[in-house]
């Protein structure tokens, strides 16, 4: 079994970004990311730690605004507006999904397009929807494609099962894979016999947000399994949507969690912030 680690991919991206950050600072421009986190979900905190580490390594400032999950919709929207109107901020990252009872509609409709580093506003996904090759996309979806490109994984004519249909990951990665000439099936909670759909595929992209859902019953020999999930198991340990131990005994190649797609995602996020600062 081949382990598809994300560090190699992220390191390549970071080499270029560090040079670009130095160039911006030489011009008096200090790139800055603002994070808005609601509550204390462990997967959000894990992602936040990864972002802070990545951005610190590049010398880029991150300001975290953390609010209680009991915050009112009105106060949440006001908090967001304050960040959105800060002229020193080049990128805004809101951890989603928000807790039940809270909506991100106001944020999606009002976010400054020049700060929308994770494509909250669907209008900023025009290139993804139009099928523009190698275009910028929501960070995790773009990270998946960067991993595929780095490891020279063939997508042309291949069958891909994307398990998950969120606007943040599932749908955009399905569109990007379609642009890369794959035949894509999007599976979700209403899909009949998901295991069989996955076994038919050459590549599985797991992005459903269910810890260790994809196990040995979902895979066959020769498959490539890309795990996008970030969850916490019964022992409180970080894990993906794939049961790595059982799947790695069957599949040809698997991405680990941690150390896989997430490592690349933080580098892509930094790239988007730097892109905005350079405009």
N, C-alpha and C positions, 0 to 999 in steps of 0.2 A: 504493500500500500504506500502511495506517495502522499506525504504531508505537504499541503499547500499553505505554507506560512505567509503571513502578510508583511513581516518585517522587511524582507528584501524589497518588496514593491514600494513600501512606504519610504525606505531609505533613498531609493532612486528619486522619488518625488521631492523629498526634503533637500537633497543636494541643490537642486535648482531654486527651491523656495528660499533657502538661506541667503543665497546670492541676491535674489530679488528684494528681500527684506532689507538687506544692507544698503542696496541702492535707494530704496525709499527713504530710509533714515538719513542718508547722505543729503537728501533733498528736504529734510525737515518734516517728513511724513512718518508718523508712527502708527502702523496698522493696529487696530483694536477690535476685539470681538466682545460682544455682550451676550451673556447667557441668562435666560430667564427660566428658572426651575420652580415648579410648583410641587411642594411636598418633598418626601425623602425616599422615593422609590430606589431600590438598590441598583436596578439597571441604569437609571438616570445618573446616580452617583458614580457608578463605574465608568460610564461614558464621560462624565465631567472630569473625573480624575485623569482619564486618557487624554482629553483635550488640554487640560492644564499642563500636563507633562510635555505634550507635543509642542504647544505654543511657547512654553518656557524655553525649550531647546532651540527654538528659532528666534527668541528674543521678542516675541509678540505679546502684547498685553491682553489679558482676559479679565473682564469684570463680571462677577457672578451676582445676580440678584435672585435670592431664594425667598420664596413666600410660602406661607402655610397653606396646606391643601384646603383649609376651610375658608380661604379668601373669597370675598364676593365677586361676582362677575364684573361689577362696576369698578371695584378696586383693582382687579387684575388688568382690566382694559386701560385704566389710568396709569398703572405701573408700566405697561407695555408702551403707552404713548410717550412717557418720559424717556424711555430708552430709544424709541424710534426717532425722537426729535433731537437726540444728542448728536451734535455735528462731529464729535470726535470718534464716533462709532462707525466702523466700516462693515460690520457684519452682525446680524442678530440670530442667535440660535435659541429657539424655544423647544424645550423637551416635550415631546408629544408621544402618545396621546395624553391629554390633560385628564385629571381626575373626573369622575362622574359628576355631573351637575355644572361643569364648566365647559365653555365653548371657545374655540379658537377662531370663530368666524370674523370677529372684529379685527384680529391680528392679520388674518389672511387678506382681508380687504383693504387694510390701511398701511401695511408694511411698505416702507420705502423700497422700491425695486432695486436701488443701489446698495441695499443692506441685506437683501433676501438671500442669504448664503445657502439655505437648505430648501429653496423653492417652495415656500409656504403658499405663495400666490400662484395659482394654477396658470395664470397668464404668463408667468416667467418660464413655463415649461414648453413654450412654443417650439423650440428646436427639437425637443424630445418628441413632442407630438407630431412634428413634421418629418421626423425620420432623418435629421441631419447627423451624419456619421461623426463619431468622436466629440459630440457636443457636451457642454457642461450639463449636469443633471443633479437631482437630489444626492447628497453626499454619499449615502450608503449604496445607492444604485450605481453611481459612478465608480465607487470603490470595487464593486463586483466586476464591472467591465474592465477596470484597470488590472485586476487579478487575472482575469481571463486572457487579457492581452499579454501580460508579463509571462505567464506560463504557456503561452502559445496554444491555448485550448481552442480547437476548431469548433466554430459555431455554425458555419455554412452547412445547411441541410440536416443539421442535428435536431433531435427532438429534446425539448427542454420542458421540465415540469417546474413551474414557479408555485410554491406552496405559500400562499398569502396574497392578498389583493389590496393592501393599504395604498393610499396615495403617496405615502412617504417612501415605501420600498417596492412592494409587490407590483403595482401597476407600472411605475416608471422603468423598473428593471425588465419587465416583460416587453415594453416598447423598445427599449435599447437592444434587447436580444433579437427582437423581430427585425430591427434595422440591420443587425449583424447577420441577417439571413438564416436565423434559427426558426424552427417551427415550434411555437410556444403554446403550452397548455397552462392556464392559470387555475390552480386548485384552491378551494376555500372550504368553509364549514359546511356548505350545502353540496359539495361535490360527492357524488356516489362512488364509493370504492376508491378512495384517494391512494391507497396502497398500490392498487393495480395501475393507476395512472402514472405513479412515480416509477414503478418497475418498467414501464414501457419506454421511459425517457433515457436519453444518453447522458443528460446532465440534470441534476436536481438543484434548485435554488430554494433553500428553506428560509422563509421569512414570515412565519405565522405567529411568532411570539408565544409559543407553547414549548416549555422546557422538554427536551429530549423526545419530541413527538416522532421524529423520523428515526425509526429503528431498523433492525435487520429485515423486518417484514416489508419495508418500503423499497429496498434496494436489490440490485443484482450485480453480478460480476461485470467489470469493465466500465462501471459508471463513475462519473465525477460528481461529487456532492459538495456544494458550496453552502456553508452555514452562516447565515446572516444574523441569527438570533442572539439575544443577550438576556439571559434569565438567571434566576437563582434557584438552585435545587433544594431538596429537603434538608441537606446539610449546610445550607447557607453559602454554598460555593457557586461561583459564576459558571454558567454553562450555556450552551446554544440550543437551537431547536433540533439538533441532531444528537442522537445517542452515539457519541464518538467511538466508544469502545466496541459496540456491536457492529456499527456500520463500517468501521475501518478494517474489519476482518473480511469484508466482502467487496467493498467498492475499490476501484482502481486508485482514486485520489480523493482526499477529504481535507477541508479547511478546519483547523482547530478553533476552539473558543476557550479561553482567550488566545490571542496571538494570530488571528486570521484576518477576516474582513475588517474587523473593528480597528485594527492598527492602520489600515489603509484609509478608512473613513476619516480619521482625525487629520491625516495628511491632506486629504481632498478638501476638508473644511478649511484648513489653513490656506490652501491654494485659492479657494473662493474669496476669502478675506483679502488676500494679497491682490487678487485680480481687481477687487473693488477699490482698494487703496490706490492702485495704479491708474484708475480712470480719472 
